[in-house]
Amino acid sequence: MVWLGNALFISPNPSTRRFATLLDCIASISCLPPAHAAPQVTIDIALANYQHSMALRAGASRLLSRAAPLARSLSQDVASPAARSVSTFSLPDLKYGYASLEPHFDEKTMTVHHTRHHQTYVSNLNGVLTGEHGSEIQDLSLSQIQRKVSSLPEAIRTTVMNHGGGHYNHTLFFSILAPETETTSAPVDELKTMVETDFGSFDAMRKEFNAAAMKVFGSGWAWLGVGNDGKLCISNTRNQENPLMEGIVDAPSTPIMGLDIWEHAMYLKYLNRRPEYIDAFWHIIDWEQVAANYSAARDGQTAIFDVPMEE
């Protein structure tokens, strides 16, 4: 506050004084010593300066409020550029129509199984990929994710095991099915020889596989795989676990064929008649695909298939 002639001038610059209220200005005048009584004060000037300062402050406040959302957006983009470029999985197409496996696997079951159940596993796995702990698996293939499950942080381990396993298991399962033809009746090529070598006969292998499928309590899977010793082996797992999950399963192997033992895979057609469902499976196995899986696994390719991610 300064005197200019016989008028009190209040600076509009907020950096020189905080303008609280006009009453503060008048109060400061009333506190002057009587011996130095102020000349006539031009209250209009004081009021004008006060109003000007308030307008400046209001304008600045509006600018800040408008700039804040943009600033937050820019800071997020700068802080986490990787979040915008994370690759995710997508639901693989089937190589046959939903009705093509009739009468063994019905159209309604196949439609629901693929478009709803399998899609759910894909979506929930992608939720982990794009979430807080996504960096743990963002650079891994689907097969590699299975092998790393047991060492993942507890915050995502169960989700990845259930949904990453679900995506892997169903992708393999749907890939080894085919409409019933002569090529779906028995193993072919080198796989046929190895089945006879390791099990004695195809019928003996089928009997052992069926027994493993029937032993699953509740939900799970039955598998034909290649063990670490190079021999064919049969196993079963719980829920969405699979033989690639080292540290989770007792005897890891590379699966080349799997059968879904969850109720959603059979209940619409077979209800609780699991033996009938298992028998139906043997009519629609794509043995050429299983043989190709065997050749890859025998050569040490633990990732016998890996569906690509999408950018």
Secondary structure, 3 states (H helix, E strand, C coil): CEEECCEEECCCCCCCCCCCCHHHHHHHHHCCCHHHCCCCCCHHHHHHHHHHHHHHHHHHHHHHHHHHHHHHHHHHHHHCHHHHCCCEECCCCCCCCCCCCCCCCCHHHHHHHHHHHHHHHHHHHHHHHCCCCHHHCCCCCHHHHHHHHHHCCHHHHHHHHHHHHHHHHHHHHHHCECCCCHHHCCCCHHHHHHHHHHHCCHHHHHHHHHHHHHHCCCCEEEEEEEECCCCEEEEEEECCCCCCCECCECCCEEEEEEEECCHHHCHHHHCCCHHHHHHHHCCCECHHHHHHHHHHHHCCCCCCCCCCEEC
